[in-house]
Amino acid sequence: MNKFQTIVPDVLTICTYSEFAPFSYKEDGKIIGTDIAFLENFANKMELEVNILEKEFEGLWNMPGLGECDISAAGMMALGRDLGDSGIWSQSYMSVKRSLLIRQTDIDVLQEPKNFSGKKIVVTPESAAHIDAIERYQKYGAIIIPAVPSQNEIVNQILTGEIDAFGEGNVSNEFLAEHFADKNGSQPFALTDIHDMNLPEKLCFAVRLTDKKLMYILNEFINEYFIT
């Protein structure tokens, strides 16, 4: 097989942020998710072992270019983020929209940006949600909180009324809403203000560019398995 060079021979090293379900998250102490499963399948096809390194989201996209890993993955978009001469963005594998996760009981009153005056919205620091929240809600008096100890903790804070909303892509928030439905199927959460950003939000992987064959082969694999 025509392999490419990796940081550790015969190992695909993946950097990820584990609080972005369903793309990358922890279950029973193990990092799983759709991004992780895809890259594990890619590694398997390339006859490579996998090593997953857990990182913060801020600056995750720079890790391959800095030589920390071969690929970074966690529901990221390019968003004008320059990876320098040593990194590159992969082919897009999914498009998402922005959304807010709120209490189901608030769905009739929290429907558009102006409704969030004085409301607390949590976002992942330096994420698309963070940028969107500042541009879209802060001007109406919303309180933007860029801190996510964990998605589970944020969900609990919404339920207890400590905060009012969680800014995420619609895919992530739909996953959380469904995941926390009770045994009768009743959902305590709803999505609101689902919208596009000014630039289409297409998710990609950040890739180490030391060996361009990695980028080319990964893009072929993406095109084979995803409709972008």
Residue frames as qw, qx, qy, qz and C-alpha x, y, z in Angstrom:
[[0.000, 0.888, 0.460, 0.000, 0.00, 0.00, 0.00],
 [0.394, 0.493, -0.022, 0.775, 1.26, 3.48, -0.87],
 [0.447, -0.720, -0.436, 0.301, 1.42, 4.95, 2.63],
 [0.144, 0.861, -0.066, 0.483, 2.38, 8.43, 3.69],
 [0.413, 0.209, -0.571, 0.678, 4.78, 9.67, 6.32],
 [0.522, -0.754, -0.319, -0.238, 3.39, 10.01, 9.84],
 [0.186, -0.820, 0.400, -0.365, 4.93, 11.57, 12.95],
 [0.544, -0.366, 0.741, -0.146, 5.22, 8.14, 14.54],
 [0.272, 0.260, -0.812, -0.446, 5.88, 5.38, 11.99],
 [0.319, -0.203, -0.905, -0.194, 2.86, 3.12, 11.40],
 [0.128, -0.540, -0.677, 0.483, 0.69, 5.24, 13.72],
 [0.017, 0.633, 0.348, 0.692, -1.89, 7.90, 12.84],
 [0.263, -0.283, -0.528, 0.756, -1.74, 10.49, 15.63],
 [0.107, -0.671, -0.523, -0.514, -5.00, 12.40, 16.08],
 [0.085, -0.052, -0.430, 0.897, -5.49, 15.55, 18.16],
 [0.265, -0.549, -0.641, -0.467, -9.04, 16.18, 19.32],
 [0.218, -0.211, 0.392, -0.869, -11.21, 18.12, 21.74],
 [0.188, -0.176, -0.966, -0.015, -13.56, 15.75, 23.53],
 [0.152, 0.462, 0.590, -0.645, -16.49, 18.08, 24.33],
 [0.348, 0.349, -0.305, -0.815, -17.98, 18.27, 20.83],
 [0.395, 0.224, 0.890, -0.042, -20.48, 15.43, 20.65],
 [0.966, -0.022, 0.249, -0.066, -21.32, 13.78, 18.34],
 [0.589, 0.724, -0.348, 0.083, -18.03, 14.51, 16.55],
 [0.532, 0.272, -0.654, 0.464, -15.70, 13.83, 19.47],
 [0.534, -0.588, 0.186, -0.578, -16.67, 13.03, 23.05],
 [0.055, 0.315, -0.900, 0.294, -16.02, 10.66, 25.93],
 [0.831, -0.228, -0.162, -0.481, -18.05, 7.62, 26.85],
 [0.938, -0.338, -0.005, 0.072, -16.91, 5.41, 29.73],
 [0.503, -0.697, 0.327, 0.393, -13.58, 7.21, 29.67],
 [0.577, 0.062, 0.593, 0.558, -12.93, 6.53, 25.99],
 [0.184, 0.529, -0.140, -0.817, -12.91, 9.21, 23.29],
 [0.420, 0.341, 0.807, 0.238, -15.39, 8.30, 20.57],
 [0.272, 0.685, 0.145, -0.661, -17.53, 10.15, 18.03],
 [0.753, 0.605, 0.255, -0.046, -18.20, 10.42, 14.32],
 [0.275, 0.872, -0.406, -0.003, -14.94, 12.23, 13.55],
 [0.372, -0.541, 0.751, -0.073, -12.98, 9.70, 15.57],
 [0.790, 0.154, 0.587, -0.089, -14.72, 6.69, 14.03],
 [0.657, 0.751, 0.001, -0.060, -14.10, 8.03, 10.53],
 [0.152, 0.814, -0.557, 0.062, -10.40, 8.57, 11.16],
 [0.575, -0.326, 0.743, -0.110, -10.07, 5.17, 12.81],
 [0.823, 0.407, 0.392, -0.063, -11.58, 3.63, 9.67],
 [0.452, 0.857, -0.249, 0.007, -9.17, 5.65, 7.58],
 [0.203, -0.679, 0.700, -0.086, -6.23, 4.45, 9.67],
 [0.764, -0.038, 0.634, -0.115, -7.43, 0.86, 9.45],
 [0.771, 0.621, 0.142, -0.022, -7.55, 1.08, 5.65],
 [0.312, 0.840, -0.418, 0.146, -4.03, 2.51, 5.68],
 [0.882, -0.081, -0.405, 0.226, -2.93, -0.32, 8.00],
 [0.177, 0.493, -0.401, 0.752, -2.00, 2.14, 10.74],
 [0.378, -0.446, -0.695, 0.418, -2.47, 2.08, 14.49],
 [0.093, -0.794, -0.237, -0.552, -4.22, 5.07, 16.11],
 [0.430, -0.256, -0.488, 0.715, -3.07, 7.32, 18.93],
 [0.099, -0.815, -0.397, -0.410, -5.53, 9.96, 20.17],
 [0.368, -0.040, -0.362, 0.856, -4.26, 13.05, 21.99],
 [0.135, -0.821, -0.555, 0.007, -6.78, 15.13, 23.93],
 [0.327, 0.091, -0.021, 0.940, -6.33, 18.90, 23.54],
 [0.143, 0.579, 0.382, -0.706, -8.22, 22.12, 24.25],
 [0.538, 0.683, 0.482, 0.110, -10.33, 23.40, 21.36],
 [0.093, 0.971, -0.111, -0.191, -8.60, 26.76, 21.15],
 [0.030, 0.740, -0.632, -0.227, -5.71, 26.32, 18.72],
 [0.802, -0.015, 0.595, -0.049, -6.58, 22.68, 17.98],
 [0.731, 0.671, 0.123, -0.014, -6.31, 23.39, 14.24],
 [0.171, 0.870, -0.461, 0.040, -2.65, 24.42, 14.67],
 [0.738, -0.444, 0.507, -0.042, -1.53, 21.13, 16.23],
 [0.899, 0.283, 0.260, 0.209, -0.68, 19.28, 12.96],
 [0.446, 0.824, -0.115, 0.330, 1.38, 22.21, 11.65],
 [0.285, -0.802, 0.453, -0.264, 3.26, 22.33, 14.97],
 [0.460, 0.351, -0.814, 0.050, 4.12, 18.65, 14.66],
 [0.447, -0.243, 0.630, -0.587, 1.91, 17.54, 17.54],
 [0.650, 0.208, 0.705, -0.192, -0.18, 15.16, 15.45],
 [0.269, 0.084, 0.733, 0.620, -0.99, 14.12, 11.90],
 [0.184, -0.500, -0.566, -0.630, -4.64, 15.24, 11.93],
 [0.109, 0.100, 0.547, -0.824, -6.81, 17.38, 14.21],
 [0.298, -0.341, -0.732, -0.509, -10.52, 16.63, 14.38],
 [0.063, -0.391, -0.718, 0.572, -13.45, 18.00, 16.37],
 [0.194, 0.786, 0.587, 0.014, -16.19, 19.46, 14.18],
 [0.276, -0.569, 0.081, 0.770, -13.96, 22.31, 12.99],
 [0.542, 0.776, 0.298, 0.125, -14.29, 24.75, 10.13],
 [0.620, 0.265, 0.020, 0.739, -11.56, 26.74, 8.38],
 [0.227, -0.903, -0.349, 0.103, -13.18, 30.09, 9.31],
 [0.227, 0.923, -0.188, 0.247, -10.20, 32.09, 8.06],
 [0.695, -0.628, 0.338, 0.093, -7.82, 30.14, 10.30],
 [0.511, 0.719, -0.470, -0.025, -4.43, 30.15, 8.60],
 [0.955, -0.275, 0.096, 0.063, -2.58, 26.88, 9.17],
 [0.240, -0.773, 0.496, 0.316, 0.72, 28.26, 7.85],
 [0.452, 0.557, -0.626, -0.307, 3.09, 26.37, 5.58],
 [0.041, 0.253, -0.955, 0.146, 3.03, 23.15, 7.62],
 [0.316, 0.300, 0.819, -0.373, -0.72, 22.54, 7.82],
 [0.231, -0.017, -0.533, -0.814, -3.70, 22.44, 5.48],
 [0.607, 0.112, 0.430, -0.659, -7.47, 22.03, 5.68],
 [0.301, 0.081, 0.925, 0.215, -8.94, 18.85, 4.26],
 [0.245, -0.291, -0.636, -0.671, -11.87, 18.52, 1.93],
 [0.466, -0.184, 0.320, -0.804, -15.12, 19.40, 3.70],
 [0.156, -0.077, -0.984, -0.047, -17.15, 16.45, 4.96],
 [0.130, -0.637, -0.753, 0.101, -20.28, 18.15, 6.34],
 [0.009, -0.439, -0.067, -0.896, -22.14, 21.46, 6.43],
 [0.287, -0.497, -0.727, 0.378, -23.78, 22.72, 9.61],
 [0.090, -0.747, -0.212, -0.623, -25.81, 25.67, 10.82],
 [0.068, 0.233, -0.565, 0.789, -25.63, 27.66, 14.05],
 [0.553, -0.528, -0.541, -0.350, -28.18, 27.07, 16.79],
 [0.182, -0.439, 0.552, -0.685, -28.92, 27.59, 20.47],
 [0.486, -0.256, -0.835, 0.033, -29.91, 24.80, 22.84],
 [0.266, -0.339, 0.266, -0.862, -32.51, 26.06, 25.31],
 [0.273, 0.127, 0.844, -0.443, -35.10, 24.72, 27.73],
 [0.018, 0.390, 0.824, 0.409, -38.19, 23.39, 25.98],
 [0.119, -0.747, -0.584, 0.296, -40.28, 25.62, 28.25],
 [0.130, -0.650, 0.061, 0.746, -38.58, 28.72, 26.76],
 [0.414, 0.171, 0.680, 0.580, -39.21, 27.90, 23.12],
 [0.147, 0.805, 0.547, 0.177, -42.11, 30.36, 22.75],
 [0.170, -0.968, -0.057, 0.173, -40.14, 33.33, 24.12],
 [0.342, -0.643, 0.514, 0.453, -36.59, 32.69, 22.87],
 [0.763, 0.468, 0.441, 0.064, -36.89, 32.59, 19.10],
 [0.542, 0.727, 0.046, 0.420, -34.70, 35.36, 17.70],
 [0.551, 0.203, -0.335, 0.737, -31.60, 37.36, 18.71],
 [0.143, -0.512, 0.115, -0.839, -33.43, 40.28, 20.31],
 [0.779, -0.476, -0.266, -0.309, -35.17, 37.88, 22.71],
 [0.835, -0.105, -0.366, 0.397, -31.81, 37.14, 24.40],
 [0.013, 0.725, -0.219, 0.653, -31.35, 40.52, 26.09],
 [0.454, -0.582, 0.466, -0.488, -29.90, 39.78, 29.53],
 [0.987, -0.053, 0.041, -0.146, -29.78, 36.03, 28.82],
 [0.364, -0.644, 0.655, 0.154, -26.65, 33.94, 29.41],
 [0.884, 0.433, -0.119, -0.130, -25.30, 32.05, 26.39],
 [0.606, -0.536, 0.544, 0.222, -22.39, 29.64, 26.83],
 [0.751, 0.627, -0.190, -0.080, -20.03, 28.92, 23.92],
 [0.887, -0.135, 0.098, 0.431, -16.77, 27.06, 23.38],
 [0.186, -0.820, 0.187, 0.508, -13.90, 29.61, 23.37],
 [0.029, -0.527, 0.590, 0.611, -12.67, 30.56, 19.88],
 [0.395, 0.271, 0.865, 0.150, -15.29, 28.36, 18.21],
 [0.012, -0.341, -0.547, -0.765, -17.62, 29.37, 15.38],
 [0.353, -0.706, -0.612, -0.055, -20.34, 29.58, 18.04],
 [0.426, -0.549, -0.206, 0.689, -18.24, 32.10, 19.99],
 [0.166, -0.058, 0.342, 0.923, -17.78, 34.33, 16.95],
 [0.180, -0.467, -0.678, -0.538, -21.44, 34.00, 15.99],
 [0.385, -0.678, -0.583, 0.229, -22.68, 34.78, 19.51],
 [0.301, -0.440, -0.063, 0.844, -20.68, 38.00, 19.71],
 [0.012, 0.023, 0.473, 0.880, -21.88, 39.13, 16.29],
 [0.301, -0.383, -0.715, -0.501, -25.50, 37.99, 16.61],
 [0.516, -0.633, -0.577, -0.022, -26.59, 38.23, 20.27],
 [0.491, -0.292, -0.325, 0.754, -24.22, 40.45, 22.21],
 [0.043, 0.196, 0.167, 0.965, -25.47, 43.62, 20.53],
 [0.497, -0.514, -0.434, -0.547, -28.92, 42.88, 21.98],
 [0.400, -0.624, 0.386, -0.549, -27.56, 42.62, 25.50],
 [0.966, -0.116, -0.227, -0.044, -26.94, 38.88, 25.72],
 [0.404, -0.746, 0.528, -0.038, -24.21, 37.76, 28.14],
 [0.828, 0.399, -0.393, -0.030, -21.71, 35.58, 26.27],
 [0.633, -0.612, 0.467, -0.084, -19.81, 33.09, 28.45],
 [0.675, 0.527, -0.510, -0.079, -16.86, 31.42, 26.63],
 [0.158, -0.433, 0.829, -0.317, -16.31, 28.49, 29.01],
 [0.868, -0.025, -0.295, -0.399, -17.32, 24.84, 28.66],
 [0.399, -0.501, 0.735, -0.222, -16.19, 22.64, 31.57],
 [0.206, 0.042, 0.957, 0.198, -18.08, 19.83, 29.83],
 [0.334, -0.209, -0.530, -0.751, -21.14, 19.49, 27.64],
 [0.474, -0.441, -0.762, 0.032, -22.88, 17.56, 30.42],
 [0.277, -0.388, -0.424, 0.770, -22.21, 20.36, 32.89],
 [0.115, 0.062, -0.204, -0.970, -23.59, 22.96, 30.48],
 [0.419, -0.323, -0.718, -0.453, -26.72, 20.87, 29.93],
 [0.436, -0.480, -0.676, 0.350, -27.22, 20.72, 33.69],
 [0.156, -0.277, -0.175, 0.932, -26.73, 24.48, 33.98],
 [0.270, -0.156, -0.455, -0.834, -29.46, 25.06, 31.40],
 [0.493, -0.414, -0.747, -0.166, -31.85, 22.77, 33.27],
 [0.427, -0.486, -0.534, 0.543, -31.20, 24.48, 36.61],
 [0.080, 0.944, 0.298, 0.115, -31.60, 27.96, 35.09],
 [0.541, -0.580, 0.127, 0.596, -28.00, 28.99, 35.80],
 [0.079, -0.286, 0.485, 0.822, -27.64, 29.78, 32.10],
 [0.590, 0.454, 0.263, -0.613, -30.18, 30.13, 29.30],
 [0.814, 0.556, -0.036, -0.165, -28.59, 28.70, 26.15],
 [0.638, -0.372, 0.545, 0.397, -25.71, 26.76, 24.65],
 [0.482, 0.743, -0.226, -0.406, -24.37, 27.91, 21.30],
 [0.520, -0.222, 0.779, 0.271, -23.35, 24.98, 19.08],
 [0.243, 0.151, -0.681, -0.674, -23.82, 23.76, 15.54],
 [0.747, -0.065, -0.021, -0.662, -27.24, 22.28, 14.89],
 [0.772, 0.122, -0.623, -0.046, -25.79, 18.76, 14.61],
 [0.295, 0.152, -0.726, 0.602, -24.23, 18.97, 18.08],
 [0.344, -0.081, 0.386, -0.852, -27.26, 20.52, 19.71],
 [0.791, 0.010, -0.311, -0.527, -29.63, 18.04, 18.07],
 [0.635, 0.109, -0.739, 0.199, -27.48, 15.24, 19.48],
 [0.067, 0.104, -0.643, 0.756, -27.61, 16.74, 22.98],
 [0.561, -0.060, 0.081, -0.822, -31.37, 17.32, 22.82],
 [0.836, 0.036, -0.442, -0.324, -32.00, 13.71, 21.79],
 [0.511, 0.202, -0.745, 0.379, -29.40, 12.27, 24.18],
 [0.012, -0.051, 0.625, -0.779, -31.05, 13.81, 27.22],
 [0.614, -0.224, -0.340, -0.677, -34.60, 12.78, 26.40],
 [0.494, -0.301, 0.668, -0.467, -36.20, 10.87, 29.27],
 [0.253, -0.032, 0.964, 0.073, -37.33, 7.24, 29.13],
 [0.437, 0.596, 0.615, -0.274, -40.74, 8.32, 27.82],
 [0.498, 0.420, 0.444, 0.615, -39.14, 10.24, 24.95],
 [0.070, -0.967, -0.245, 0.009, -39.92, 13.63, 26.46],
 [0.625, 0.291, -0.072, 0.721, -37.23, 16.16, 25.64],
 [0.325, -0.774, -0.303, 0.451, -36.40, 18.91, 28.15],
 [0.256, -0.483, 0.284, 0.788, -34.48, 20.80, 25.45],
 [0.581, 0.724, 0.373, 0.002, -35.24, 22.49, 22.15],
 [0.502, -0.021, 0.282, 0.817, -33.20, 24.16, 19.43],
 [0.170, 0.892, 0.346, -0.236, -33.88, 27.76, 18.52],
 [0.138, 0.905, -0.222, -0.337, -32.64, 30.42, 16.10],
 [0.763, -0.008, 0.527, 0.374, -31.16, 27.89, 13.66],
 [0.345, 0.913, -0.022, -0.217, -29.32, 29.92, 11.05],
 [0.815, 0.334, 0.019, 0.473, -26.38, 30.09, 8.65],
 [0.401, -0.624, 0.071, 0.667, -23.34, 32.21, 9.31],
 [0.323, 0.803, -0.156, -0.475, -22.33, 34.73, 6.67],
 [0.278, 0.497, -0.782, -0.252, -19.85, 32.19, 5.30],
 [0.896, -0.069, -0.325, -0.296, -21.09, 28.62, 4.78],
 [0.446, -0.605, 0.617, -0.234, -19.93, 26.50, 7.70],
 [0.888, 0.262, -0.362, -0.110, -18.25, 23.45, 6.25],
 [0.716, -0.597, 0.361, -0.021, -16.50, 21.06, 8.62],
 [0.674, 0.590, -0.431, 0.111, -12.97, 19.90, 7.81],
 [0.863, -0.392, -0.037, 0.318, -9.94, 18.24, 9.35],
 [0.026, 0.919, -0.388, -0.067, -6.66, 20.08, 9.92],
 [0.978, 0.133, 0.040, 0.156, -3.86, 18.04, 8.35],
 [0.485, -0.637, 0.394, 0.451, -0.07, 17.99, 8.71],
 [0.629, 0.754, -0.049, -0.183, 1.48, 18.95, 5.38],
 [0.351, -0.626, 0.648, 0.253, 4.96, 17.43, 5.76],
 [0.233, -0.010, 0.895, 0.380, 3.90, 14.64, 3.38],
 [0.426, 0.194, -0.125, -0.875, 1.27, 15.85, 0.90],
 [0.378, -0.043, -0.875, -0.298, 0.23, 12.25, 0.22],
 [0.041, -0.300, -0.801, 0.516, -1.60, 12.28, 3.57],
 [0.301, 0.398, 0.154, -0.853, -3.79, 15.17, 2.41],
 [0.431, 0.240, -0.582, -0.646, -4.49, 13.65, -0.99],
 [0.329, -0.085, -0.940, -0.044, -5.34, 10.18, 0.33],
 [0.047, 0.338, 0.681, -0.647, -7.47, 11.57, 3.17],
 [0.370, 0.354, -0.051, -0.857, -9.43, 13.72, 0.72],
 [0.433, 0.100, -0.775, -0.449, -10.05, 10.69, -1.48],
 [0.205, -0.212, -0.914, 0.278, -11.31, 8.81, 1.57],
 [0.189, 0.368, 0.398, -0.819, -13.61, 11.73, 2.51],
 [0.437, 0.287, -0.354, -0.775, -15.03, 11.89, -1.01],
 [0.367, 0.006, -0.909, -0.198, -15.66, 8.16, -0.90],
 [0.258, -0.329, -0.851, 0.319, -17.57, 8.18, 2.38],
 [0.014, 0.564, 0.427, -0.707, -19.18, 11.61, 2.68],
 [0.263, 0.702, 0.483, 0.452, -21.48, 13.81, 0.63],
 [0.332, -0.264, -0.208, 0.882, -20.19, 17.33, 1.13]]
